[in-house]
Amino acid sequence: MVTEFTPVSALIGGALIGLSAMLLMLLTGRVAGISGILAGTFAFAGGDRAWRMAFIAGLVVSPLIGTLLGLRLPDPFMPSSWALIVVAGLLVGFGTRLGGGCTSGHGVCGIARLSMRSIVATMIFMVTAMIVVFVGRHGLGV
Amino acid sequence: MATLIASAVCGVIFGFGLIISEMAQPAKVLNFLDLFGRWDPSLAFVMAAALAVSGLGYVLTQRRGQPYFAPQGFWPTNNQIDAPLVVGSGLFGIGWGMIGLCPGPALVDLLTFSPKLIVFVIAMAAGMVLHDWWRTQTSVFPSAAAPSPADG
């Protein structure tokens, strides 16, 4: 699926993501890392689940509120293979927990406070994902 | 209560950011990752803007010292570049590159009720729970026997 380069909406959207991280930090003292917030809503993490549930609920219903404000909603492009979807989901869930964060926690919040740990994590998952896409699209001819 | 409202509002703003920047569209993410195909650099602009604003937020938070609605900040204290960080980020990168979905966009796309999306989110949640359970059972990485506060 071909997509256009959209620098203006990218900057506006990115600024909103940054604003969300800023407000969460300033108001509640928490890091806006989605994988950590989500995992904390499950049983094993224990404690302080209420604010996590509230954040996740806001995230999940945001497209509904967006519709009222006239935002164009995503129509996510997904691959045909169910096995690929399950394996990718497991890897994203397990990997973000083991690595302590995802694109938001390491890629935005961590790098924003110049954490070397987050800079290294972001470089690793970016490069790994680029290699996977390269192999999938150009290496195996699929 | 103030914390709950603030958290929910932040979740909504975060979702708006993902929708407006089109990062909730996995194809756009995959095309960013595809340097040697029809490269779409949008994601880099999203990150740059997000970093500028959240970096400012971090400076303001540090200057203030204490959050408005909490007795103290919950900042990650781990500075180690260790095996879990490297292996975990690598595994995440593989899964991310396969579909183009990371946790935030997957949750924002949930209400499309696409069966494939729902299956992805269930598998992702299962991976998280599996990890957190495994870390309570294993001593492979003894430094974090109990699930620690995540970096993010």
Boltz contact constraints between the chains, C-beta under 6 A:
constraints:
  - contact:
      token1: [A, 1]
      token2: [B, 27]
      max_distance: 6.0
  - contact:
      token1: [A, 2]
      token2: [B, 38]
      max_distance: 6.0
  - contact:
      token1: [A, 3]
      token2: [B, 27]
      max_distance: 6.0
  - contact:
      token1: [A, 3]
      token2: [B, 28]
      max_distance: 6.0
  - contact:
      token1: [A, 3]
      token2: [B, 31]
      max_distance: 6.0
  - contact:
      token1: [A, 3]
      token2: [B, 40]
      max_distance: 6.0
  - contact:
      token1: [A, 5]
      token2: [B, 40]
      max_distance: 6.0
  - contact:
      token1: [A, 5]
      token2: [B, 41]
      max_distance: 6.0
  - contact:
      token1: [A, 5]
      token2: [B, 42]
      max_distance: 6.0
  - contact:
      token1: [A, 6]
      token2: [B, 42]
      max_distance: 6.0
  - contact:
      token1: [A, 7]
      token2: [B, 45]
      max_distance: 6.0
  - contact:
      token1: [A, 9]
      token2: [B, 20]
      max_distance: 6.0
  - contact:
      token1: [A, 9]
      token2: [B, 21]
      max_distance: 6.0
  - contact:
      token1: [A, 10]
      token2: [B, 21]
      max_distance: 6.0
  - contact:
      token1: [A, 10]
      token2: [B, 42]
      max_distance: 6.0
  - contact:
      token1: [A, 10]
      token2: [B, 45]
      max_distance: 6.0
  - contact:
      token1: [A, 10]
      token2: [B, 46]
      max_distance: 6.0
  - contact:
      token1: [A, 11]
      token2: [B, 45]
      max_distance: 6.0
  - contact:
      token1: [A, 11]
      token2: [B, 49]
      max_distance: 6.0
  - contact:
      token1: [A, 12]
      token2: [B, 20]
      max_distance: 6.0
  - contact:
      token1: [A, 13]
      token2: [B, 17]
      max_distance: 6.0
  - contact:
      token1: [A, 13]
      token2: [B, 20]
      max_distance: 6.0
  - contact:
      token1: [A, 13]
      token2: [B, 21]
      max_distance: 6.0
  - contact:
      token1: [A, 13]
      token2: [B, 46]
      max_distance: 6.0
  - contact:
      token1: [A, 14]
      token2: [B, 21]
      max_distance: 6.0
  - contact:
      token1: [A, 14]
      token2: [B, 46]
      max_distance: 6.0
  - contact:
      token1: [A, 14]
      token2: [B, 49]
      max_distance: 6.0
  - contact:
      token1: [A, 14]
      token2: [B, 50]
      max_distance: 6.0
  - contact:
      token1: [A, 15]
      token2: [B, 49]
      max_distance: 6.0
  - contact:
      token1: [A, 15]
      token2: [B, 53]
      max_distance: 6.0
  - contact:
      token1: [A, 16]
      token2: [B, 13]
      max_distance: 6.0
  - contact:
      token1: [A, 16]
      token2: [B, 16]
      max_distance: 6.0
  - contact:
      token1: [A, 16]
      token2: [B, 17]
      max_distance: 6.0
  - contact:
      token1: [A, 17]
      token2: [B, 14]
      max_distance: 6.0
  - contact:
      token1: [A, 17]
      token2: [B, 17]
      max_distance: 6.0
  - contact:
      token1: [A, 17]
      token2: [B, 50]
      max_distance: 6.0
  - contact:
      token1: [A, 18]
      token2: [B, 50]
      max_distance: 6.0
  - contact:
      token1: [A, 18]
      token2: [B, 53]
      max_distance: 6.0
  - contact:
      token1: [A, 18]
      token2: [B, 54]
      max_distance: 6.0
  - contact:
      token1: [A, 19]
      token2: [B, 13]
      max_distance: 6.0
  - contact:
      token1: [A, 19]
      token2: [B, 53]
      max_distance: 6.0
  - contact:
      token1: [A, 20]
      token2: [B, 10]
      max_distance: 6.0
  - contact:
      token1: [A, 20]
      token2: [B, 13]
      max_distance: 6.0
  - contact:
      token1: [A, 20]
      token2: [B, 14]
      max_distance: 6.0
  - contact:
      token1: [A, 21]
      token2: [B, 54]
      max_distance: 6.0
  - contact:
      token1: [A, 22]
      token2: [B, 53]
      max_distance: 6.0
  - contact:
      token1: [A, 22]
      token2: [B, 54]
      max_distance: 6.0
  - contact:
      token1: [A, 22]
      token2: [B, 57]
      max_distance: 6.0
  - contact:
      token1: [A, 23]
      token2: [B, 10]
      max_distance: 6.0
  - contact:
      token1: [A, 24]
      token2: [B, 10]
      max_distance: 6.0
  - contact:
      token1: [A, 25]
      token2: [B, 57]
      max_distance: 6.0
  - contact:
      token1: [A, 25]
      token2: [B, 61]
      max_distance: 6.0
  - contact:
      token1: [A, 26]
      token2: [B, 61]
      max_distance: 6.0
  - contact:
      token1: [A, 27]
      token2: [B, 6]
      max_distance: 6.0
  - contact:
      token1: [A, 27]
      token2: [B, 68]
      max_distance: 6.0
  - contact:
      token1: [A, 27]
      token2: [B, 69]
      max_distance: 6.0
  - contact:
      token1: [A, 28]
      token2: [B, 3]
      max_distance: 6.0
  - contact:
      token1: [A, 28]
      token2: [B, 6]
      max_distance: 6.0
  - contact:
      token1: [A, 28]
      token2: [B, 67]
      max_distance: 6.0
  - contact:
      token1: [A, 28]
      token2: [B, 69]
      max_distance: 6.0
  - contact:
      token1: [A, 28]
      token2: [B, 70]
      max_distance: 6.0
  - contact:
      token1: [A, 29]
      token2: [B, 67]
      max_distance: 6.0
  - contact:
      token1: [A, 29]
      token2: [B, 70]
      max_distance: 6.0
  - contact:
      token1: [A, 29]
      token2: [B, 73]
      max_distance: 6.0
  - contact:
      token1: [A, 29]
      token2: [B, 74]
      max_distance: 6.0
  - contact:
      token1: [A, 30]
      token2: [B, 74]
      max_distance: 6.0
  - contact:
      token1: [A, 31]
      token2: [B, 152]
      max_distance: 6.0
  - contact:
      token1: [A, 33]
      token2: [B, 150]
      max_distance: 6.0
  - contact:
      token1: [A, 33]
      token2: [B, 152]
      max_distance: 6.0
  - contact:
      token1: [A, 34]
      token2: [B, 103]
      max_distance: 6.0
  - contact:
      token1: [A, 34]
      token2: [B, 104]
      max_distance: 6.0
  - contact:
      token1: [A, 35]
      token2: [B, 103]
      max_distance: 6.0
  - contact:
      token1: [A, 36]
      token2: [B, 150]
      max_distance: 6.0
  - contact:
      token1: [A, 36]
      token2: [B, 152]
      max_distance: 6.0
  - contact:
      token1: [A, 38]
      token2: [B, 103]
      max_distance: 6.0
  - contact:
      token1: [A, 39]
      token2: [B, 128]
      max_distance: 6.0
  - contact:
      token1: [A, 42]
      token2: [B, 129]
      max_distance: 6.0
  - contact:
      token1: [A, 44]
      token2: [B, 132]
      max_distance: 6.0
  - contact:
      token1: [A, 44]
      token2: [B, 133]
      max_distance: 6.0
  - contact:
      token1: [A, 45]
      token2: [B, 147]
      max_distance: 6.0
  - contact:
      token1: [A, 50]
      token2: [B, 4]
      max_distance: 6.0
  - contact:
      token1: [A, 51]
      token2: [B, 3]
      max_distance: 6.0
  - contact:
      token1: [A, 51]
      token2: [B, 4]
      max_distance: 6.0
  - contact:
      token1: [A, 51]
      token2: [B, 7]
      max_distance: 6.0
  - contact:
      token1: [A, 54]
      token2: [B, 4]
      max_distance: 6.0
  - contact:
      token1: [A, 54]
      token2: [B, 7]
      max_distance: 6.0
  - contact:
      token1: [A, 54]
      token2: [B, 8]
      max_distance: 6.0
  - contact:
      token1: [A, 55]
      token2: [B, 7]
      max_distance: 6.0
  - contact:
      token1: [A, 55]
      token2: [B, 11]
      max_distance: 6.0
  - contact:
      token1: [A, 58]
      token2: [B, 8]
      max_distance: 6.0
  - contact:
      token1: [A, 58]
      token2: [B, 11]
      max_distance: 6.0
  - contact:
      token1: [A, 58]
      token2: [B, 12]
      max_distance: 6.0
  - contact:
      token1: [A, 59]
      token2: [B, 11]
      max_distance: 6.0
  - contact:
      token1: [A, 59]
      token2: [B, 14]
      max_distance: 6.0
  - contact:
      token1: [A, 59]
      token2: [B, 15]
      max_distance: 6.0
  - contact:
      token1: [A, 59]
      token2: [B, 107]
      max_distance: 6.0
  - contact:
      token1: [A, 60]
      token2: [B, 107]
      max_distance: 6.0
  - contact:
      token1: [A, 60]
      token2: [B, 110]
      max_distance: 6.0
  - contact:
      token1: [A, 62]
      token2: [B, 12]
      max_distance: 6.0
  - contact:
      token1: [A, 62]
      token2: [B, 15]
      max_distance: 6.0
  - contact:
      token1: [A, 62]
      token2: [B, 16]
      max_distance: 6.0
  - contact:
      token1: [A, 63]
      token2: [B, 111]
      max_distance: 6.0
  - contact:
      token1: [A, 65]
      token2: [B, 12]
      max_distance: 6.0
  - contact:
      token1: [A, 66]
      token2: [B, 19]
      max_distance: 6.0
  - contact:
      token1: [A, 71]
      token2: [B, 19]
      max_distance: 6.0
  - contact:
      token1: [A, 74]
      token2: [B, 24]
      max_distance: 6.0
  - contact:
      token1: [A, 74]
      token2: [B, 25]
      max_distance: 6.0
  - contact:
      token1: [A, 74]
      token2: [B, 109]
      max_distance: 6.0
  - contact:
      token1: [A, 76]
      token2: [B, 26]
      max_distance: 6.0
  - contact:
      token1: [A, 76]
      token2: [B, 109]
      max_distance: 6.0
  - contact:
      token1: [A, 76]
      token2: [B, 117]
      max_distance: 6.0
  - contact:
      token1: [A, 77]
      token2: [B, 26]
      max_distance: 6.0
  - contact:
      token1: [A, 77]
      token2: [B, 27]
      max_distance: 6.0
  - contact:
      token1: [A, 78]
      token2: [B, 116]
      max_distance: 6.0
  - contact:
      token1: [A, 84]
      token2: [B, 98]
      max_distance: 6.0
  - contact:
      token1: [A, 85]
      token2: [B, 116]
      max_distance: 6.0
  - contact:
      token1: [A, 85]
      token2: [B, 119]
      max_distance: 6.0
  - contact:
      token1: [A, 85]
      token2: [B, 120]
      max_distance: 6.0
  - contact:
      token1: [A, 86]
      token2: [B, 123]
      max_distance: 6.0
  - contact:
      token1: [A, 88]
      token2: [B, 95]
      max_distance: 6.0
  - contact:
      token1: [A, 88]
      token2: [B, 98]
      max_distance: 6.0
  - contact:
      token1: [A, 88]
      token2: [B, 99]
      max_distance: 6.0
  - contact:
      token1: [A, 89]
      token2: [B, 120]
      max_distance: 6.0
  - contact:
      token1: [A, 89]
      token2: [B, 123]
      max_distance: 6.0
  - contact:
      token1: [A, 89]
      token2: [B, 124]
      max_distance: 6.0
  - contact:
      token1: [A, 90]
      token2: [B, 123]
      max_distance: 6.0
  - contact:
      token1: [A, 90]
      token2: [B, 127]
      max_distance: 6.0
  - contact:
      token1: [A, 91]
      token2: [B, 91]
      max_distance: 6.0
  - contact:
      token1: [A, 91]
      token2: [B, 94]
      max_distance: 6.0
  - contact:
      token1: [A, 91]
      token2: [B, 95]
      max_distance: 6.0
  - contact:
      token1: [A, 92]
      token2: [B, 92]
      max_distance: 6.0
  - contact:
      token1: [A, 92]
      token2: [B, 95]
      max_distance: 6.0
  - contact:
      token1: [A, 92]
      token2: [B, 124]
      max_distance: 6.0
  - contact:
      token1: [A, 93]
      token2: [B, 124]
      max_distance: 6.0
  - contact:
      token1: [A, 93]
      token2: [B, 127]
      max_distance: 6.0
  - contact:
      token1: [A, 93]
      token2: [B, 128]
      max_distance: 6.0
  - contact:
      token1: [A, 94]
      token2: [B, 127]
      max_distance: 6.0
  - contact:
      token1: [A, 94]
      token2: [B, 131]
      max_distance: 6.0
  - contact:
      token1: [A, 95]
      token2: [B, 88]
      max_distance: 6.0
  - contact:
      token1: [A, 95]
      token2: [B, 91]
      max_distance: 6.0
  - contact:
      token1: [A, 95]
      token2: [B, 92]
      max_distance: 6.0
  - contact:
      token1: [A, 96]
      token2: [B, 92]
      max_distance: 6.0
  - contact:
      token1: [A, 97]
      token2: [B, 128]
      max_distance: 6.0
  - contact:
      token1: [A, 97]
      token2: [B, 131]
      max_distance: 6.0
  - contact:
      token1: [A, 98]
      token2: [B, 84]
      max_distance: 6.0
  - contact:
      token1: [A, 98]
      token2: [B, 88]
      max_distance: 6.0
  - contact:
      token1: [A, 98]
      token2: [B, 131]
      max_distance: 6.0
  - contact:
      token1: [A, 99]
      token2: [B, 85]
      max_distance: 6.0
  - contact:
      token1: [A, 99]
      token2: [B, 88]
      max_distance: 6.0
  - contact:
      token1: [A, 99]
      token2: [B, 89]
      max_distance: 6.0
  - contact:
      token1: [A, 99]
      token2: [B, 92]
      max_distance: 6.0
  - contact:
      token1: [A, 100]
      token2: [B, 150]
      max_distance: 6.0
  - contact:
      token1: [A, 100]
      token2: [B, 151]
      max_distance: 6.0
  - contact:
      token1: [A, 101]
      token2: [B, 150]
      max_distance: 6.0
  - contact:
      token1: [A, 101]
      token2: [B, 151]
      max_distance: 6.0
  - contact:
      token1: [A, 101]
      token2: [B, 152]
      max_distance: 6.0
  - contact:
      token1: [A, 102]
      token2: [B, 102]
      max_distance: 6.0
  - contact:
      token1: [A, 102]
      token2: [B, 103]
      max_distance: 6.0
  - contact:
      token1: [A, 103]
      token2: [B, 102]
      max_distance: 6.0
  - contact:
      token1: [A, 104]
      token2: [B, 104]
      max_distance: 6.0
  - contact:
      token1: [A, 104]
      token2: [B, 152]
      max_distance: 6.0
  - contact:
      token1: [A, 105]
      token2: [B, 151]
      max_distance: 6.0
  - contact:
      token1: [A, 105]
      token2: [B, 152]
      max_distance: 6.0
  - contact:
      token1: [A, 106]
      token2: [B, 151]
      max_distance: 6.0
  - contact:
      token1: [A, 106]
      token2: [B, 152]
      max_distance: 6.0
  - contact:
      token1: [A, 108]
      token2: [B, 50]
      max_distance: 6.0
  - contact:
      token1: [A, 108]
      token2: [B, 54]
      max_distance: 6.0
  - contact:
      token1: [A, 109]
      token2: [B, 152]
      max_distance: 6.0
  - contact:
      token1: [A, 110]
      token2: [B, 151]
      max_distance: 6.0
  - contact:
      token1: [A, 110]
      token2: [B, 152]
      max_distance: 6.0
  - contact:
      token1: [A, 111]
      token2: [B, 51]
      max_distance: 6.0
  - contact:
      token1: [A, 112]
      token2: [B, 51]
      max_distance: 6.0
  - contact:
      token1: [A, 112]
      token2: [B, 54]
      max_distance: 6.0
  - contact:
      token1: [A, 112]
      token2: [B, 55]
      max_distance: 6.0
  - contact:
      token1: [A, 112]
      token2: [B, 58]
      max_distance: 6.0
  - contact:
      token1: [A, 113]
      token2: [B, 58]
      max_distance: 6.0
  - contact:
      token1: [A, 117]
      token2: [B, 79]
      max_distance: 6.0
  - contact:
      token1: [A, 117]
      token2: [B, 81]
      max_distance: 6.0
  - contact:
      token1: [A, 120]
      token2: [B, 81]
      max_distance: 6.0
  - contact:
      token1: [A, 121]
      token2: [B, 85]
      max_distance: 6.0
  - contact:
      token1: [A, 121]
      token2: [B, 89]
      max_distance: 6.0
  - contact:
      token1: [A, 124]
      token2: [B, 89]
      max_distance: 6.0
  - contact:
      token1: [A, 124]
      token2: [B, 90]
      max_distance: 6.0
  - contact:
      token1: [A, 125]
      token2: [B, 89]
      max_distance: 6.0
  - contact:
      token1: [A, 125]
      token2: [B, 92]
      max_distance: 6.0
  - contact:
      token1: [A, 125]
      token2: [B, 93]
      max_distance: 6.0
  - contact:
      token1: [A, 128]
      token2: [B, 90]
      max_distance: 6.0
  - contact:
      token1: [A, 128]
      token2: [B, 93]
      max_distance: 6.0
  - contact:
      token1: [A, 128]
      token2: [B, 94]
      max_distance: 6.0
  - contact:
      token1: [A, 129]
      token2: [B, 33]
      max_distance: 6.0
  - contact:
      token1: [A, 129]
      token2: [B, 93]
      max_distance: 6.0
  - contact:
      token1: [A, 129]
      token2: [B, 96]
      max_distance: 6.0
  - contact:
      token1: [A, 129]
      token2: [B, 97]
      max_distance: 6.0
  - contact:
      token1: [A, 130]
      token2: [B, 33]
      max_distance: 6.0
  - contact:
      token1: [A, 132]
      token2: [B, 94]
      max_distance: 6.0
  - contact:
      token1: [A, 132]
      token2: [B, 97]
      max_distance: 6.0
  - contact:
      token1: [A, 132]
      token2: [B, 98]
      max_distance: 6.0
  - contact:
      token1: [A, 133]
      token2: [B, 30]
      max_distance: 6.0
  - contact:
      token1: [A, 133]
      token2: [B, 33]
      max_distance: 6.0
  - contact:
      token1: [A, 133]
      token2: [B, 34]
      max_distance: 6.0
  - contact:
      token1: [A, 133]
      token2: [B, 97]
      max_distance: 6.0
  - contact:
      token1: [A, 137]
      token2: [B, 34]
      max_distance: 6.0
  - contact:
      token1: [A, 137]
      token2: [B, 37]
      max_distance: 6.0
  - contact:
      token1: [A, 138]
      token2: [B, 36]
      max_distance: 6.0
